[in-house]
Amino acid sequence: MIGAVDTLCRDCGFRPPPDAETCSECGSLRLVRHGELHGLSTAHLDCDAFYATIEKRDRPELRDQPVIVGGHHRGVVAACCYIARTYGVRSAMPMFKALKACPDAVVIKPDMKKYSDVGRRVRTMMQDLTPLVEPLSIDEAFMDLAGTESLHHGSPATTLAALARRVEEELSITVSIGLSYNKFLAKIASDLDKPRGFAVIGRAEARTFLSDKPVSLLWGVGKAMQQSLARDGITLIGELARLDEAQLTARYGKIGHRLALCSQGEDDRRVDPEGEAKSVSSETTLDKDIADADRLRPILWQLAETVSRRLKKSGVAVEGVTLKLKTADFRIITRSRHLKSATQSAEEMFQAAEPLLSREADGRAFRLIGIGTHDLVPADQVVQADLFGGVGPSESKVDKALDAVREKFGDAAVMKGRGFGTKVVRQGPSKVE
């Protein structure tokens, strides 16, 4: 019934009557309608085509052109605008494929400092509204606005619409917002109406909405899990929803609990501003394919140094290291190793990853190399190594001294011998996820 629907003008914040076609205050057609609109408080905000949108903002002449942000012929697509996407261009696509699909695209080298600055400003705007902001990446985050109605003199929906307007007015970029009663559905909602969207999924329609969606939409279901579910005849969320938690747990282990919750439209995760990063990594696409391990080792070392600096800035240490390689035919190889103790040291990460590289460098040529980490713990869990190996107190002090020099004079100001003669040009940022 239309009388049970709430309406909000996204352009001015007015609440028109439920049957209004336009806003009676400003004339806008951008009205959002939903029966639970003003009773939901968990949101996911996602900046639209973030890198590409910033580049178009700074170069207005590119407004109507397809734009790709990334490396040139041998690189990959870091981001692309919505015009480029109509040609089939997607993030992480090899650049030669992207340019084949969209030969007229304007290719722009990433400017991560600029993107990070804008991302921080968006984050600050979100934190002006609630302390419960959980960043997922440079351009997206969850928000919990429960209990903020009196502070902001409006429902969470009204406050979020005002936030979207503020981002546009002050930063000249657009965002899409998903509003729901939990994180899982809020994130799904933010993808429903892109770009410049505002979508809502309420409790009343959640199960029906999910029933015909593929299981890949579920939080934590990757390709391997998809294949496992498919072997059991499960491809849709509705098929999962017909099974109880005991059945799913018996068949799929710990993830069975998560599958049971999500298939019913439930998610017990809270918006956590202190949420820990799960990985820190750095990778580079090489100018030319390299098969020689001796030429790859200095690059691996420089990447390890980058990761080490990111770990220290984030206040975390790692207990595991992953080597990533991409062959000339684009096959991705990952090899992992668990460390004896938590570390932030580039030396220890390099010493763990180097044997993995030596084993894989069997004559095959590689176009990409990267080093990642896993099993992150607080930095105070780092234990100094003993006399028989690893990084001791003196080495740690040297690392800190080198970091201080680089902070003041730049990354290239000082380096260890194994890094000499090698220039690493990264096609994308080091990642903290």
C-alpha positions in Angstrom: 0.0 0.0 0.0 1.3 3.4 -1.0 0.3 4.9 2.3 2.9 2.7 4.1 5.8 4.1 2.0 8.1 6.8 3.2 9.6 9.3 0.6 12.7 11.4 0.7 14.1 13.9 -1.8 17.8 13.2 -2.2 18.5 16.7 -3.6 17.0 18.8 -0.8 16.1 16.4 2.1 12.4 17.2 2.0 9.8 14.5 2.6 7.2 14.7 -0.1 3.9 12.7 0.2 4.2 9.0 -0.9 2.4 9.5 -4.2 4.5 12.5 -5.3 6.3 12.2 -8.7 8.6 15.2 -8.0 9.7 17.0 -4.9 7.3 19.9 -4.1 10.2 21.9 -2.6 12.8 21.7 -5.3 11.2 19.9 -8.2 13.7 17.1 -8.2 12.8 13.7 -9.6 15.4 12.0 -7.4 13.0 10.6 -4.8 13.7 7.4 -2.8 10.8 5.5 -1.5 10.6 2.6 0.9 8.4 1.4 3.7 11.3 1.1 6.1 13.3 4.1 4.8 13.5 6.0 8.1 13.9 3.0 10.4 17.1 1.6 9.0 20.6 2.7 10.2 23.4 0.5 8.7 24.9 2.0 5.5 27.6 1.3 3.0 29.0 4.2 1.1 31.0 3.6 -2.1 32.6 6.3 -4.3 31.6 6.0 -7.9 34.5 4.9 -10.3 36.7 6.7 -7.7 40.0 7.1 -9.5 38.5 7.9 -12.9 36.0 10.3 -11.4 38.7 12.3 -9.7 40.7 12.5 -13.0 37.6 13.7 -14.9 37.0 16.3 -12.2 40.5 17.6 -12.6 40.3 17.4 -16.4 36.8 18.5 -17.4 37.6 18.1 -21.1 37.5 14.3 -20.5 34.0 14.4 -19.1 32.4 12.7 -22.2 35.4 10.4 -23.0 36.2 6.9 -21.8 38.9 7.1 -19.2 41.1 4.3 -17.9 43.4 4.7 -14.9 46.3 2.2 -14.9 49.5 1.2 -16.5 50.0 1.4 -20.2 50.3 -1.5 -22.6 51.8 -4.0 -20.1 49.9 -2.9 -17.0 46.4 -3.5 -15.7 43.3 -1.4 -15.3 43.2 0.1 -11.8 39.9 1.8 -12.5 37.7 3.0 -15.3 34.8 5.4 -15.8 31.3 4.2 -16.6 31.7 5.1 -20.3 34.7 2.8 -20.6 32.6 0.1 -18.8 30.1 0.2 -21.6 32.9 -1.2 -23.9 33.5 -4.1 -21.5 36.5 -2.6 -19.7 36.8 -3.7 -16.0 39.2 -3.3 -13.1 42.1 -5.7 -13.1 41.8 -6.3 -16.8 45.1 -6.5 -18.7 45.6 -3.2 -20.3 46.1 -4.6 -23.8 42.7 -6.2 -23.6 41.1 -3.0 -22.3 42.6 -1.0 -25.2 41.5 -3.6 -27.6 37.9 -3.3 -26.3 38.1 0.5 -26.1 40.8 1.8 -28.4 39.8 5.5 -27.9 40.2 5.4 -24.2 42.3 8.0 -22.4 44.8 6.2 -20.2 46.0 8.0 -17.1 48.7 6.9 -14.8 47.4 6.5 -11.2 48.1 9.3 -8.7 47.7 7.6 -5.4 48.6 10.6 -3.3 45.8 12.6 -4.9 43.3 9.7 -4.5 44.3 9.1 -0.9 43.8 12.8 0.0 40.3 12.7 -1.5 39.5 9.4 0.3 40.6 10.9 3.6 38.3 13.9 3.1 35.3 11.6 2.4 36.2 9.6 5.5 36.3 12.7 7.6 32.9 13.7 6.4 31.5 10.3 7.4 33.2 10.6 10.8 31.5 14.0 11.3 28.2 12.1 11.4 29.1 9.0 13.5 32.2 7.5 15.1 31.1 4.1 13.8 32.8 4.2 10.5 34.5 1.0 9.3 36.7 1.6 6.2 37.0 -1.2 3.7 39.3 0.5 1.2 40.3 4.0 0.1 36.9 4.7 -1.4 34.3 2.7 0.6 33.2 2.2 4.2 30.4 1.0 6.4 28.5 3.4 8.7 26.3 2.8 11.7 24.0 5.8 12.3 21.8 4.2 15.0 20.9 6.7 17.7 22.0 9.8 15.7 18.5 11.1 14.9 18.4 13.8 17.6 22.0 14.9 16.9 21.4 15.4 13.2 17.7 16.3 13.4 16.7 13.6 10.9 16.7 9.9 10.3 19.8 8.1 9.1 18.4 8.1 5.5 18.0 11.9 5.7 21.5 12.3 7.1 23.0 10.0 4.4 21.4 11.9 1.6 22.8 15.2 3.0 26.2 13.5 3.2 26.0 12.5 -0.5 25.2 16.2 -1.4 28.1 17.5 0.7 30.6 15.1 -1.0 29.3 16.4 -4.4 29.4 20.0 -3.4 32.8 20.0 -1.7 34.8 17.4 -3.6 33.0 17.3 -7.0 32.7 13.5 -7.0 29.7 11.3 -6.5 28.9 8.4 -4.1 26.4 5.6 -4.0 24.8 4.6 -0.7 23.2 1.4 0.4 20.9 1.4 3.4 19.7 -1.7 5.3 19.6 -3.4 8.7 23.0 -5.1 8.4 26.4 -4.8 6.7 25.8 -7.6 4.2 22.7 -6.2 2.7 23.9 -2.5 2.9 26.9 -3.4 0.7 24.6 -5.2 -1.8 22.3 -2.2 -1.8 25.0 0.3 -2.6 25.6 -1.6 -6.0 22.0 -1.5 -7.0 21.6 2.0 -8.3 25.1 3.1 -9.4 26.3 5.7 -10.1 25.0 8.4 -7.7 22.7 5.9 -6.2 20.7 5.5 -3.0 19.1 2.0 -2.6 17.4 0.4 0.4 16.9 -3.2 1.4 14.5 -3.7 4.3 13.7 -6.7 6.4 10.3 -7.2 4.8 11.8 -8.0 1.3 15.2 -9.3 2.2 14.6 -13.0 1.7 12.5 -12.5 -1.4 15.2 -10.2 -2.8 17.9 -12.7 -2.2 16.1 -15.9 -3.3 16.9 -15.7 -7.0 20.4 -14.2 -6.6 23.6 -16.3 -7.3 25.5 -17.6 -4.3 28.5 -15.5 -5.4 26.6 -12.5 -3.9 27.1 -13.9 -0.4 29.8 -12.5 1.9 32.8 -14.8 1.9 31.8 -17.0 -1.1 34.7 -17.0 -3.6 35.2 -19.1 -6.7 36.3 -22.2 -4.8 33.2 -22.1 -2.5 31.0 -21.5 -5.5 32.3 -24.6 -7.2 31.8 -26.6 -4.0 28.2 -25.4 -3.7 27.6 -26.1 -7.4 28.7 -29.7 -7.1 26.0 -30.0 -4.5 23.4 -28.6 -6.8 23.3 -25.2 -5.1 23.7 -22.1 -7.3 21.1 -19.7 -5.9 20.8 -18.2 -2.4 17.2 -19.4 -2.2 18.4 -23.0 -2.5 20.7 -22.4 0.5 17.9 -20.8 2.5 15.9 -24.1 2.3 18.7 -25.9 4.3 19.1 -25.4 8.0 22.3 -24.4 9.8 23.1 -27.9 11.1 23.0 -29.3 7.5 25.2 -26.5 6.2 27.7 -26.7 9.0 28.0 -30.5 8.7 28.7 -30.1 5.0 30.8 -27.0 4.8 32.3 -26.6 8.3 32.6 -23.1 9.9 31.5 -21.3 6.8 28.2 -23.2 7.0 27.1 -20.9 9.9 27.8 -17.8 7.7 26.0 -19.3 4.8 22.9 -20.0 6.9 22.8 -16.5 8.3 23.4 -14.7 5.0 20.9 -16.8 3.0 18.2 -15.7 5.5 19.2 -12.0 5.1 21.0 -12.0 8.4 24.5 -10.8 9.4 25.8 -10.6 12.9 28.9 -8.5 12.2 28.9 -5.0 13.8 30.3 -1.9 12.2 33.7 -1.8 13.7 35.9 1.3 13.3 38.8 -0.6 14.9 38.4 -3.4 12.4 41.8 -4.9 11.7 43.3 -5.1 8.3 43.5 -8.7 7.0 46.5 -8.2 4.6 49.1 -5.8 3.5 50.7 -6.2 0.1 52.6 -4.6 -2.7 53.1 -5.7 -6.3 54.4 -4.4 -9.6 53.8 -5.1 -13.3 57.2 -5.4 -14.9 58.2 -3.4 -18.0 59.4 -6.6 -19.7 58.8 -10.2 -18.8 61.6 -11.5 -16.5 62.6 -15.2 -16.1 65.9 -14.7 -14.3 65.5 -15.1 -10.5 68.6 -12.9 -9.9 66.8 -10.0 -11.6 63.6 -10.7 -9.7 65.2 -10.8 -6.2 66.0 -7.0 -6.0 62.5 -6.2 -7.1 61.1 -8.6 -4.4 63.3 -6.9 -1.8 62.0 -3.4 -2.7 58.4 -4.7 -2.5 59.2 -6.2 0.9 60.5 -2.8 2.1 57.3 -1.1 0.9 55.2 -3.6 2.8 57.4 -3.2 5.9 56.8 0.5 6.0 53.0 0.0 5.6 53.0 -2.4 8.4 54.8 0.0 10.7 52.5 2.8 9.8 49.4 0.6 10.5 50.8 -0.6 13.8 50.5 -4.3 12.9 52.8 -7.2 12.3 52.5 -10.4 10.3 52.9 -14.1 10.9 52.6 -15.2 7.2 54.0 -14.1 3.8 52.7 -14.8 0.3 54.6 -14.5 -2.9 52.5 -13.6 -6.0 53.7 -14.1 -9.5 51.9 -13.7 -12.9 53.2 -15.6 -15.9 53.5 -14.2 -19.4 50.2 -16.0 -20.2 48.5 -14.3 -17.2 48.4 -17.3 -15.0 48.6 -16.3 -11.3 50.8 -18.2 -8.9 50.6 -17.7 -5.2 52.9 -19.4 -2.6 52.7 -18.9 1.1 54.9 -19.5 4.1 54.1 -19.2 7.9 56.8 -17.3 9.9 58.2 -18.5 13.2 57.1 -15.3 14.9 55.3 -12.1 14.1 57.4 -9.4 12.3 57.4 -6.0 10.6 60.8 -6.6 9.1 61.5 -6.4 5.4 64.5 -8.7 5.9 62.4 -11.4 7.5 59.7 -11.2 4.9 62.2 -11.3 2.1 64.0 -14.3 3.6 60.7 -16.1 3.8 59.6 -15.2 0.2 63.0 -15.6 -1.5 63.1 -19.4 -1.4 59.5 -19.5 -2.8 60.7 -17.3 -5.7 63.7 -19.5 -6.3 61.5 -22.6 -6.6 59.1 -21.0 -9.0 61.8 -19.3 -11.2 62.3 -22.4 -13.3 62.7 -20.7 -16.7 59.2 -19.3 -16.9 58.9 -15.6 -17.7 56.9 -13.4 -15.3 55.1 -10.2 -16.0 54.2 -9.4 -12.4 55.7 -10.0 -8.9 54.3 -9.1 -5.5 54.6 -9.9 -1.9 51.6 -10.1 0.5 51.1 -10.8 4.1 48.5 -12.6 6.2 47.7 -13.4 9.8 48.1 -9.8 11.0 48.6 -9.2 14.8 49.2 -6.0 16.9 52.7 -4.7 16.5 53.4 -5.3 20.2 53.4 -9.0 19.6 56.7 -8.7 17.7 59.3 -10.8 19.5 63.0 -10.0 18.9 64.9 -12.9 17.5 67.6 -14.8 19.3 71.3 -15.0 18.5 70.9 -17.8 16.0 69.0 -15.9 13.3 66.3 -13.5 12.3 66.2 -9.9 13.1 67.6 -8.9 16.4 67.5 -5.6 18.3 70.3 -4.0 16.4 68.8 -4.8 13.0 65.5 -3.4 14.2 67.2 -0.1 15.2 68.8 0.1 11.7 65.4 -0.4 10.1 63.9 2.4 12.2 66.8 4.7 11.3 66.4 3.9 7.6 62.7 4.5 7.8 63.3 7.9 9.4 65.7 8.9 6.6 63.2 7.8 3.9 60.3 9.6 5.6 62.3 12.8 5.5 64.1 12.5 2.1 62.0 10.0 0.1 62.1 6.3 -0.5 65.1 6.4 -2.8 67.3 8.3 -0.3 68.8 5.1 1.1 68.6 1.4 0.3 70.3 -1.8 1.0 72.7 -3.3 -1.5 70.4 -5.9 -2.9 68.1 -3.1 -4.1 70.7 -1.3 -6.2 70.3 -1.0 -9.9 66.6 -1.9 -9.8 63.8 0.6 -10.3 60.3 -0.6 -9.3 57.4 1.2 -11.0 54.2 0.2 -9.4 51.0 0.2 -11.5 48.8 0.4 -8.4 49.1 1.1 -4.7 50.3 -1.0 -1.9 47.2 -2.5 -0.4 45.9 -2.7 3.1 42.8 -4.8 3.2 
